[in-house]
């Protein structure tokens, strides 16, 4: 099935959902409130500017997009990134179908690996020490799997391979809007 034609700039004049700031629980509350008030049919633009935040909150918001897209097929949820879409913002964007991702001119995406800061203190009987180390290792492995799911969502249908995204994310991959379009990560630049 062919992708729909890119939306014209006038489609973005009055976004139904306007979000700016850190991706956190306060932003999630604003998002849900506006999503609940958005039209049940037609075009619903979700505009975001963010320097990043909590990746799990971004995933929650993304799952809401995925769920509501399936729940109300007469409604087209479209992402519009403005100025900066870093880290958790890119994770959120990845939940939108590629043909529903737009950036304003000059906007930058930033993709990076999840971060972990952990001090592991090992003390006690040797048999319990191994369990503590394995628990942290399992956390790291699960986080890597979740991270790679997000990268796979982002690059699906683009000219970027999952392996390339993983490699570039290790050193903070910045992508300007026109480059994102050329790579097929978004539908268009407005």
C-alpha positions in Angstrom: 0.0 0.0 0.0 1.4 3.4 -1.0 2.0 6.1 1.6 -0.4 9.1 1.5 0.8 12.3 -0.1 2.6 14.6 2.4 0.3 17.0 4.2 0.4 20.7 3.1 1.8 23.3 5.6 -1.7 24.6 6.3 -2.6 21.3 8.0 -0.3 22.3 10.9 -1.7 25.7 11.6 -3.7 24.7 14.7 -2.3 21.6 16.4 -4.8 19.9 18.7 -2.0 18.8 21.1 0.8 21.3 21.9 3.6 20.1 24.1 7.0 21.6 25.1 9.5 20.8 27.8 11.0 17.8 29.4 9.3 14.4 28.8 8.1 13.7 32.3 4.9 12.8 34.1 3.7 16.4 34.0 4.1 16.5 30.2 2.3 13.1 30.1 -0.7 14.6 32.0 -0.9 17.6 29.6 -0.6 15.2 26.7 -3.4 12.9 28.0 -5.7 15.8 28.8 -5.3 17.3 25.3 -5.6 13.8 23.6 -8.9 13.3 25.5 -10.2 16.6 24.1 -8.9 16.1 20.5 -11.4 15.4 17.7 -12.4 11.7 17.3 -12.2 12.0 13.5 -9.9 13.7 11.0 -6.4 15.1 11.4 -5.0 15.5 14.9 -1.6 17.2 15.0 0.6 16.5 18.0 3.3 19.3 18.2 6.4 18.7 20.4 9.6 20.5 21.3 11.8 18.8 23.9 15.4 18.4 24.9 14.5 14.9 26.2 13.5 13.3 29.4 12.2 9.9 30.7 12.2 7.3 28.0 9.5 5.2 29.8 7.2 8.2 29.8 7.9 8.6 26.1 7.0 5.0 25.6 3.8 5.4 27.6 2.8 8.4 25.4 3.7 6.4 22.3 1.6 3.4 23.3 -1.3 5.9 23.8 -0.7 7.0 20.1 -0.6 3.4 18.9 -3.7 2.4 20.9 -5.8 5.5 19.9 -4.8 5.1 16.3 -6.1 1.5 16.3 -9.2 2.5 18.4 -10.3 5.4 16.2 -9.2 4.7 12.6 -11.2 7.7 11.3 -8.7 9.9 13.2 -5.2 10.5 11.8 -2.6 11.3 14.5 0.3 13.2 13.1 3.6 14.2 14.8 5.1 17.7 14.2 8.5 18.2 15.8 9.7 21.8 16.2 13.2 23.1 16.9 14.6 20.1 19.0 13.3 16.6 19.3 16.0 15.0 21.5 16.2 11.6 23.1 12.8 10.7 24.6 11.2 13.0 22.1 12.6 10.9 19.3 11.4 7.8 21.1 7.8 9.2 21.2 8.0 10.2 17.5 9.0 6.6 16.6 5.5 5.4 17.7 3.9 7.4 14.8 3.8 5.7 11.4 6.5 7.1 9.2 4.0 8.8 6.9 2.7 10.7 10.0 6.0 12.2 11.1 6.8 15.8 10.2 9.5 18.2 11.3 9.7 22.0 10.9 12.7 23.4 8.9 15.9 23.3 10.9 14.6 21.0 13.6 17.2 18.5 15.0 16.5 15.0 16.1 18.9 13.4 18.6 19.1 9.7 19.1 21.3 8.1 21.8 21.6 5.1 23.9 19.8 4.9 27.1 21.8 5.9 30.1 22.4 4.1 33.3 24.1 5.3 36.5 24.4 2.6 39.1 26.7 1.9 42.0 26.8 -1.8 42.8 27.8 -2.7 46.3 28.5 -6.3 46.8 28.5 -7.5 50.4 27.4 -10.7 52.1 27.5 -14.4 51.4 28.9 -15.3 48.0 25.7 -17.0 46.8 23.7 -13.8 47.3 26.5 -11.7 45.7 26.0 -13.5 42.4 22.3 -12.8 42.5 22.8 -9.1 42.9 25.2 -8.9 40.0 22.8 -11.0 37.8 19.9 -8.7 38.7 21.8 -5.6 37.4 22.9 -7.5 34.3 19.3 -8.5 33.6 18.3 -4.8 34.0 20.9 -3.8 31.5 19.9 -6.5 29.0 16.2 -5.6 29.3 17.0 -2.0 28.7 19.1 -2.7 25.7 16.2 -4.8 24.2 13.7 -1.9 24.8 16.2 0.6 23.3 16.6 -1.6 20.2 12.8 -1.9 19.8 12.6 1.9 19.8 15.4 2.1 17.2 13.6 -0.5 15.1 10.4 1.6 15.2 12.3 4.7 14.2 14.0 3.3 11.2 11.2 1.0 9.9 10.6 1.9 6.2 13.6 4.2 6.0 17.0 3.7 4.3 18.7 3.4 7.7 19.4 -0.1 9.0 18.9 -1.1 12.6 22.6 -1.8 12.9 23.5 1.7 11.6 21.1 3.3 14.1 22.6 1.3 17.0 26.1 2.2 15.9 25.3 5.9 15.5 23.3 6.2 18.7 26.4 5.2 20.7 27.9 8.7 20.1 24.7 10.8 20.1 23.4 10.9 16.6 22.0 14.4 15.6 19.9 14.5 12.4 18.7 17.7 10.8 15.2 17.8 9.4 16.2 17.7 5.7 18.5 14.8 6.4 15.8 13.0 8.3 13.5 13.3 5.3 16.3 12.2 2.9 16.9 9.1 5.1 13.1 8.3 5.1 12.8 8.7 8.8 10.0 11.3 8.4 7.3 12.1 5.8 8.3 15.7 5.1 9.7 19.0 6.4 7.2 21.9 6.8 
